[in-house]
Amino acid sequence: MGVARVSPEQQVDGAGYSKDGTRGRSSPLGATPTQNGVNFSVYARDATGVDLVLFDREDDAQPARVISLDPFANRTYHYWHVFAPNVKAEQLYGYRVRGPFDPERGLRFDESKLLIDPYGRGVTVPLNYSRETAKGTDNAATAMKSVVVDTSAYDWEGDAPLCLPPGRTIIYEMHVKGFTQNPNSGISEQTRGTYLGLIEKIPYLKDLGVTAVELLPVFQFDALDSPPGRVNYWGYAPVSFFAPHQGYSSGAYSSRRNLLAPVNEFRDMVKALHRAGIEVILDVVFNHTAEGDQNGPTFCYRGFDNCAYYVLEPNRACYSNYSGTGNTLNANHPIVRRMIVDSLRYWVEEMHVDGFRFDLASILARDSTGNVLANPPVLWDIESDPSLAGTKMIAEAWDAAGLYQVGSFIGDSWREWNGRFRDDVRSFMRGEDCSVRNFADRFLGSWQIYRRKEREAEQSVNFVTCHDGFTLNDLVSYNQKHNEANGENNRDGGDDNRSWNCGVEGPTDDPAIEELRNRQVKNFMTVTLMSLGMPMFLMGDEVRRTQFGNNNAYCQDSELNWFDWSLVEKHRDIHRFVKLLIARRHLRDSEGEWRGLSLNKLLAQAVAGWHGIKQHQADWSDHSHSLAFSADIKPEGILCHFIFNAYWEPLTFELPSVQNGERWRRWIDTSLPSPQDIAPWKDAPEIAGQAYQAGPRSVVVLWAPSAENTAKSA
C-alpha cells in the first residue's frame, strides 16, 4: 500500500498560518479532537524533523498516512504541531522523530522507532507486541500505538469526586485484575480481571465497609518489562501517564478491539464506585518509565527529548537509577513538571479520581543531578494547583537509593505511607525486645515522627501489609521469603520482614498453630483499624489470602496473586471480625448516619493514659511485651480500655474503675473463638470484677459508659 505524505508548508499564507488550518496549534499538547479533525502537538526541543504517522490497524507495519511537519510552519518554540482534517476518535497514530543520535551528549533520536504520544489519552498494544523490537530497527508492526480519544463523549450522570473527609477514609489496596481474575470469582470470562469485573464486586467492598480503593498502577504499562517467561503484573512500568491500561478493559479481549473501551470502562468503574460511596485512589509512578537504562527499548520519552525527561549520569550516556528500575524521571525539569501536573489534572477533571498514591515519591524531590532539593518545584506545583485542591495526595516517602523522608516530606497537604508503623507494629506483635515504646507511639498517631508538622493524625497512613511484601497471612506463616518462582534465586524482595511463622514454616494442619495465626491476624487488624491515622490494608488480608511466602510477587500473573474467593467462606471468622472493626471505625449513630466525628478526633480529644498490668504503671523497659491504654472519650460519653499482650503467656490487667454501678463490656478479645472474639458494639457482654486476664498474644478492647453519660441517661 502506498503512503500518502503531506507537507503542510505548501499551503501557508503570508501570516504564517495554513489556508486550510493544517498548521495547528501548540496548545493543548496531545491529540485534541474538534468538529472537523484533530490537533496534534508534541514537545521535541532538539529534533530536526517530526512525522505524524497514522495507522488503520494496530498491527500494521505500514502507515496509512504520514504527515511531515515543517520546522517553520509546524513548529512554535520547541513544540511541533499540526491539524489533521477529517481525523476522528479511535484513529491510531505515532511519531517518528529525527535528530542526532549522540549518547555522549544525552541525545538518542532514532527515526526508525515509532513513538507513542507523551500526552496520548489512549494506547493500544498489538497482539504481537514485542519489547525487543523496540530496541532494534523499524518496529511499527509490533509497537504500541497512541489512540485519539474524545474525552468529552461520555455521560458522567452528575458524578464528581467524593472528597470524603480524611477521618472517614479506610483504604483497601487492590489490583484491578487480581481482584476478579480467579475463575471462582463468579465473574464472566469476558469481564474477569477488568474494570467492569471490579464493578460486579462492588457489593463485596461496600459490605466490607471500606471507603476507598487504592488501585495498583492503571496507567498503560509494559507487561513485558519483566524477567524472561514472566510478566510485569503489578504495573510499575509505565509507558504513558494519561492512558488507562488496555489490558484491564473487556474490550481488549473482543474479536475486534474497542479502542475507546479502556477510557470508557475505567470511567464506568469510577462512577459505579462513587455511587457506592467508595473513593478511587490511583497508585501513580512518576519516578521512572519502562524504557529502562541505556540498553532498554525506545517507546516515547527518550525519542523526543532524552535530556529533558531523564536524570542522566555525568557522562550523559548512562541513566541515573534512583528508582531501582534502570532510569529516573527528571521530575523537576519544567517540561516534566508540567506533564506530571497535567496528568494529575486530567485524572481528576476528566476521569474523576479522588486521590493518588505516589510510588517512590521522594524521587520527586531530586533535581537533574540527583541532589535532594529543599523545596522541590514539582511537589509545590502539585500542592498549590487549584484543580487538585481537596484531592488526596499520599506519598511513599522514600526511594530506592536510600532517601527516606517519612515525617519530613515536603508540603502541607501530603499524607505519607508510614513505613515505621508497619515495622514497629510487626516487631511488637512478634514479641521483640525494645519495641513497646515505638509501638505505643505508632498506635497514637506517630507523634514522635510527625510532631514537627503539627498536623492531624491522618497524615500517617497506617498499614502493616501492602502489595510489596508478605500478605498478612504470610506475615504470620513464614519466617523467610520464598521467591524462587520469580527466577532470581530468591535474591529479590526484602529481607527485613519482621515476620513469625507461629511454629511451622508455611501451611499446616496443626489446629493450635492455625488458631494462633488467626489470633495474630486479628491482632494486626485491630491495631491497624483502631490506631490514630488513616488505615490501609491489602486486598484479601480480611480472608487470609496467601502468596505462599513470596514477598515480591510483581511478576506472577497467576492464582498466586489473584483473590481466592473461596477464602471468604473458609475464613469467615476473620471476614466477620474485620467487618465489625470497620463498622465501629465509622462511628455511625443508631440511624446509620455518620455524625461528623472520627475515631482520630475522638481519641485526640480524650483524657488518656498508659498502664501496665497495674494501673498507671506502664512497663516501658526493654523486655516489656505488654501495655494497656485507657481513654475517657467525652464527646461520645464512653470509656475505652485497650490491652495489648504480645507476651507468650496470659497476663492479668487491673482495670480502671467505672462509676455509678456500670460494668466494663468486652468488645474485642482476640484470644477467644469466633463469635466471642468481637461483638457488635452495643451487644458487647458485660464482665465482672476490676481485672481482666488477657490471653497470650492477644488484643482486648473494653468499653463502658462514662460517668457523664450515665448521669445524662439518669
N, C-alpha and C positions, 0 to 999 in steps of 0.2 A: 504494500500500500504506500502510495506517495505521501510525503509530508508537506503540508502547506506551511510555508514560512512567511510570516508577515513582518514587515519593517514599518512601524508606526511613524517614523520620521518622514516618510514620503507624503504625509498628509498634515504637516504642521503649518499653521498660519503665522502671520507676522508677529503676533503676540506671544508665540511660543506654545499655544495650545492647539491640539489637532482639530481639524474641522469637524470630524465625526466624534470627538470626545475621547478618542482612544488613548490620549496621553495619560489619563488617570490622575490620581491624587496620592500624595504620600501618606495621608491620614484618612481613615484608620489603617493600622497595619493588619495584615492578613488578607483574607478573601471576603469582601463585603458585597453581598447581593443587593441589587437595586431592581427597579421595574424593568430595565432594559438590558441588564447584563451584570457583570461582576467587576468590581475594582480590586486589583491585586497590588499589594505593597509589601516590600521586604527590605530589611536593613542589610547592606553589604558594603562596608566602607571602602575596602581596598580592592574590590572586584573591578576588573576591566570590562566585563561583559556579563549579562544575565539573560537567560532564556526562560520564558514561562512555557512549560510543556504540558499539554492537555492529552488525556488518555480516555479511551472509550471503556476499557475494561481493566481491572486491577492487575491482571497478569499479562497485559500486552507488552511485548518487547519494543514495539514501535509506537510512537505517539500519533494521535490523530491530527495534531496541530502543534506547531512550535511558533511562539511569538517572541521574536528577538527584540529586546528592549534597547532603544537607542540611548547612549550615555548622555546625550544632550536633551532630547525630547522627553525621555522617560526616567530622568534622574533629578531629584531635588535633594541637595546636600548629599547625605550618604544613603538615601532611600531610593530604591528602584520601584517604579510603579507603572501600571498600565490598566486601562479599562477595556474589558473584552465584551463586546456587544453580543447579545443573544445567549450568553453562557448562563446556566441556571444551577440551582441547588442540585447536589449529587454529582456534579462534574468532578472527575478525578484530575489531579494536577500535581506538578512538582516543579523544581527549578534545576537548571544546570548553570553553574556559576564559573566564569573564567577569571583567572588571576594567577599570580606567581605561586608555584609550589616551592617554598624555601623554608623547610622546618627550622633551620638555624635562626631564622628571623621570626619564627612563630606563624608563618604563612603556609596554609595547607589547602589551597584551592585545587580542585580536581574536576574538570569539566565532564569526566566520564561518569561521575557519581550523580544519581538522581537524588535530589534533596527534598525532604518534606518542608512545609512552611512552618517556621517557628511559632507563628500565630494561628496556624490552621485549627479550625474548630472540629475537624474530623480527620481520622486516619484510618485507612483500610490496609489490611495485611493480606497479601495474596496467599492462597493455599500452599504455593510452592516457595514461600518466603525463605530467604537464606541470609543468615548473618554473615557468612563467609564471603558471599559475592559482594557485599558492601565494602570489603577490604580490597577487592580486586578491580577489574576493569568494568566496563559498562554493565550495570546491574538492573536496568529498567524492568525487565520481566519479573524479577524476584524481589523488587524493592517495595517497601511501604510507600503509599501514596497519600497525599492530602485529599480531603473531600470538601467541596464547597458546601457550607451549611447555612441555611437561613434560620437564624435563631429566633426570629420574630414569629415564625409559623408554628406556634404552639399555644394551646389554651390552658393557662395555669388555673383557671376557675377560681380566681381570687386568692390563690396561695401566696404566702410570703414566709421568709424565715421566721421561726417561732420566737427567738430571743427570750428563751426561758431564763429565769434568774439562776445564777451560778449555784445558789444554795439548794436548788431543786434538781441539780444535774447528777445523774448516775450514768456513767459511761460504760457501754458494752463494746469492747474492742472485737471486731469481727472481720472476716474475709468474705467478700461477696460470693465468690464461687464456693468456698468451703462450707458455707452455711447450708446450702441445699443440694450440693453435688452428689451426696451419697444416695444410692438407689432407695434406701429406706426412709428418705425424707418425705416420700409421698408426693413429690413434685413430678409433673410430666417430664418426659425425657427431653423435650424441646426447650423447656424453660429451666431445667435443673442447672444450678450454678450461674444464674444470670440475675440481672436487676429485677426482672419480672418474677423469677423464682423467689427472690427475697420478699417481694410483696406478698406472696402467698403465706409466708411465715410471720408476717407482722402480728397476727393474733398471739403467737407464742411470745414475742417480745413485749407486747402490751400486757399480757397476763403476768409475765415475769416482773414487770414494773420498771424496767429501765426507761430513762428519759432521753437518751442519746445513743446512737450507734456511731462508733469511730471506725470508719472503713479503711482497711489497709489499701495501699495505693490503687486508685481507679483512673489516674492519668494513663494514656496509652503508653505501654511499656514493652520492652523487647523480651518476650518469654524465652528466647533462646540465649539470653545473656546468663549462662549457667554452665556448670561442668558438663562435659560430653555425655549424652544419653539422658540428661535430666532437663528440667525446665525451671525458669525463674517463676516460682509460684507466688511468692509474696508480692512481687511487683515493684521492688525498689530498683528499677532500671528504666527510668523514664526516657521516652523519645519525644514527647510532646507535653506541654504544660497547659494545654487548652482542650485537648480531645479526650473524651471518655474512652476507656479501654474497650476495644471492639469485641474482645473475647468474652465479655460479660453480657453481651447482647444476644437475645434469642435470634435476632435477625442475622447474626453472624453464622448461624448453622443451617439456615434455609438453603434450598437448592439455588435460588437466586438471591444473593445477599442484599438486604435492605441497607444501603449505605448510611441512611439517616437514623437507623434504629438505635445505635448506641446513645445518641443525644436524646432522642425522644423517650427511650425506655429508662434512661437514667432519670429524666425528669418525672416520668410516671412513678418511679420508685420514691423520689423525694416527696412528691405530692402525697403519695399514699402514707408515707411515714409521718408527715406533718399532720395528716388527718387523724392519725392515732396518737398525736401529741408527742412524737419522738423526733428529736433533732438529728441532723446529719452532719457529722464532723468528718472531714477528709484528712487522711494521713498524706501529707504532701512532701515531695522530695525535690527541694530546690538546692541541694548540695552537690549533685553530680548528675551525669546523664549516662545512658547506655553506650555512648561512643567509646568509653574506656580510655586506656592510655594511648601512647603513640603507636601501638600495634593494633589498635582497635578499629572498628568499622567507621565509615562516614555516613551518617544518616541526615544530618541537618547542620548543627551549630558550627562545627569546625569547617564546614564547607562554605559558610557565609562570612564568618569573622572569628577565626580561631583565637586571636589575641584578646578579643573583647569578651568572649563567652567563658574562657577558661583561665584559671590560675596556672601560669607556666613557671617552670624552673628557670634559673638564671640563664641556662644555655638555650632556652626557648624551644628546643626540640622535644623536651620531655614535659610531662604534666605533673604538677604538684598533687599529692594524693592524701588530702586530709579526710577524705570520706572512706578510705579503705577499699575503694572500688575502681581505682585507676585514674580518675580525674576529679577535679574540684571546680564547681561552677564559680565564676568570678562575680559573686553576688553584688558587690558594691561598685561595679562598673556601671556608669549611667544607663547604658543600653540594657544590661541585665536587670538592674534595679527596676527599670520601667516595665520590663517583661514580667517580672515577678509580681509587682503590684497590679499590673493589668490582668494577669492570670487570676489573682485573688478576686479582683473586682468582677471579672467575668463569672466565676463560680458562685459568687454571692448574688449578683444582679440578674444574671441570665439563667443560672442553674439552681438558685435559691438555697444553697447550702448554708448551714448555721455556724460553721466553725472549721478550724484547721489545726491539725497537729503537725508540727514541723519536724521532720526527721533530721537528726544531727543539726539542730538549729544553731549551735554555736559556730558552725562554719560561716553562717551569715554575718558573724562579727569579724571575719578576716578580710584584709584588703588584698590587692592584686599580688602582693609579695608573700601573703600568708600571715602577716603580722596581725595581732588582735587589736581592733580599734576600740577606743573608749566609748565612742558614740557612733556606732555603725550606721551609715546613712540609710541602708535598706530597711533596717529594723525600725528606725524612726519614720521612714516613709510609710511602712505598714501601719504602725501605731497611730499616726496622725491623719491617715486618709479618711475623710468623712464618709466615704462609701462603705468603709469597713467598720465604722463605729457600731458597737454592740455585737460584733462578730466575735465568737470565742477564739482566742489565739492561744495555743498550747505549744510550749517549746520542749523538745527533747534537748535539754541544755548541756549537751556535751558533743564532742566529735570523736573521730577515730584516731586522732593524733594526740590525744591526751588532754585537750582543753575541756575543763569541767566547770560549769557555771551554775550549778544548782544553788539557788539562793542569791545569785548575783547577776542573773540575766537582765539585760538592759530593758528599760521601759516601765511603764506604769500599769499597763493592762494585761501583760503577758502572764499566763499561768505556766507552771512547769511540771513535767513529769518528775516526781520526787523519787529518784533512784535510791536515796538514802532511806526513805520509808521502806521500800522493798527490802533492802539489805538488813536493816536493823530489826524489822519485824521478823524476818526469817531467822536471824540469829537468836532472838529471844525465844521464839517458839520451838526451836530445836534444842534449847537448854544450854546455850553457850554462856560461859562466864563473861562478866563485864558488859552485859547487854541491857541491863534493866533501866539504866538512866536514859540511854538513847531511845529505848522503846517507849518510855513514858513521854518523852518529848515528841516523838513522832505521832503518838496517839492524840495528843492535844495540839496538833497543827504545826509541828516542827518549828516552834518559836526560836530555838537556837539557830536555825538556818535562816529564817525569814524576818527576824526581829528588826533588822536594819531598814526594812521597807515599810514597816507598819501597815501591812496590807491585811485584807480579810483572809480567813483560813483557806478559802477556796483557791488561793494562789497555788497551793500544793495539790497536785493531782496524785492521790494516794493509790498505789497499786502494789500487789505482791507478785503478780504474774502479768505477762503481756506476750505478744507473738514471739518476741525474741527471748528464748529461754525455755525452761520447763513449763508445762501446763501445771495447774495446781495439783492434779492427781499425781503427776510425775515428781513434783516437788516433795511429796510425802512417800514416794515409792522407789526412788533411786538415789544412791549416793554419788554416782558418777554419770556423766553424759554417755550416751550410746549413739553416736552419729555415724556409724560405719556405713549406713545406707547412702550417705552423701558422697562417698567415693573419695574422701580426703584423709583416710586412715585415722579418723576420729580426732584429727588435729583442729578442726574448725569448731566454732562455738565456744562460749565462755567456760572457764574452769572454776570460777568463783560462784558456785550455785547456792551455797549455804542450805543444801537440801539434806533430808534424812529419810532413809527408806523404811523406818519403823521396824527394822529387824531382818528383812528379806529384800534382796535386790529384784525389783520388778514384780510381775503379777504373782499372787499367792492365793491358795485356798484356805490358809490358816485364818479362822474366824477372829481370833484375838488380834492379829495384825490388821486385818481388814477393819475391825472396829476402831482401832487406834488411828488408822489412816482417815477414816470417816470423821473422827473427832478432830484431827488436825485440820482437815479441810474446813470444818465448821469454825474452828478457831480462827483461821486466817480470814474467812469470810466475815466473821463477826467484827474482827479488828478493822478490816478494810471499810466495811459499811457503817461502822459506828464511830470511826475516828473523825476528827475535825479536818476538813479538807474536801476536795472533790473526788469521790470514789470512782475507781475504774476496775473492771475485771474482764477476764479473757473469755471469749466465746467458748462455751462448753464447760467452763470451770464449775458451773452450777449443777453439772451432772457427771463430773469427774472424767471429762474427755482426756484420753491419753495419746501421747505420741511415742510411747514405749521407750522413753528415756532420750529421745532425740531433742536436743535443746537448740537446734539451729536448722529447723525443717524448711528452710527457704526454697529448696529445690525439689520438694516432694509434692507433686500433684497427684495424691492418691488418698486412700482411706486413712492413711497415717495422719493427714491434715484435715480431713473432712469431718464435719459434725456427724457423729453416730447417733441417730435419733432413737435407737433402741435404749440408749442410756437414760433417757427421760423416765422410762419406767423402771429400769434396773436400779437407778439411784434416785428414786422418787423422794426418799427422805431428805437427801441433800437439796433437791429441787424445791421441796416444800420449805425447808429451812431458809434458803436464800430468798424465796418469795416473801416470807414473813418478815425477814430482816429489812428488805427493801420497803415493804409496806409501812413499817414503822419509821424508816428514814424520811418518808414523805410527810409524816406528821399531819395527816388529814383528820378533819373533825368527824363527828358522828354522821354527818350528811355526805361525807366523802369529798368535801371541798378543801382545797389547800388554803391554809389560814395565813399565809404570808410569813410564817416563821420557819426557819430551817433548823435542823439539828445543830449546825455550826453556831448559829446565833444563840440558840438556847443554852448550849454548853458554855459559850463565851460569856454569857450573862450570869452563869450560875456561880453560887458560892461553893467552892470546890476544895478538896483536899486529898492528899495521898496517904495511904495507910499500908501497913503490913498485916501479918496475922493478928497484930494488936492495933487497936485504933490509934491513929496519929503517930504510929511508929513504923513508918516505911523503912524497909531494909534496902539501902542503896549500895550495899557492899558488892565487891566484885563477884562473890559467889552466890548472890541472891538470884532466885529464879521465880519470884512471885511478887505480886503487887496488887493493891486494891485502890480504887478511886471512887470517891463519893461526890455527888453533886446535888445541890438544892436548886432545882430549876424553877425559879419563882414565876416566870411568865406562864409556865404550864401547870404550876401547882403540884409538882411531884418531886420526890426524892429518888435518885438513881444511885445504885451501888454496883460498880464493876469489879470483878475479881479475875485476875489473870494468874493462873497457876501453871507455869511451864516446868514445874518440878515433877519428878517421876514418881512421887508418892502423893497421896491425898494430904491436904492441909486444911485445918480449921481456922476460919477467919472470924474475928469479932465483928459484929455489925453495929452501925450507928443506931441509936435509939430512935424509935418512931413514937410521936406523941399521940394523945387522945385515944389510946387503945387500939390504934391501927397496927396492922402487921405488914411485914415485907411480903411481896409477891414475887414468885420466881418466873421471870420471863424466859430466860435462857440458862441452860446448863448443858454444855456440850458433852459432858460425861454420861448423860442419860440417854437411853434409847429413844428413837422416834416413836410416838409424837411428844414424849415428855421433854425432849431436848429444847423445844421452843413452843411457846403457846401464843395464840392471838393475844395482843396486848391486854385487852380488857378481861380476858379469860385466864390470865396468869393465876395459878393457885397460890393461896396463902401458905406461908411457912411459919412454924412456931420457933420461939427462942431468940436469943440475941447472938447467935453464932451460926455459921454455915460451913459445912465441910465441902470443899471443892475437890473434885476428883483429880487424879494425876493428869497433867497435860490437858487442862480444861479452861474454859472461859465461862464465867457466870455473870448474869446481869439480873439484878433485882430492882424492884421499884415499889414505892409506897406513896400514898397521898401525903403531901406536906402538911404542916400544922395550919398554914394559911388556907389551904384547900379544904381541910377538914372543917375549919371554922366557917368557911363560906357555905359548905354543904349543910351544916347545922342551922 
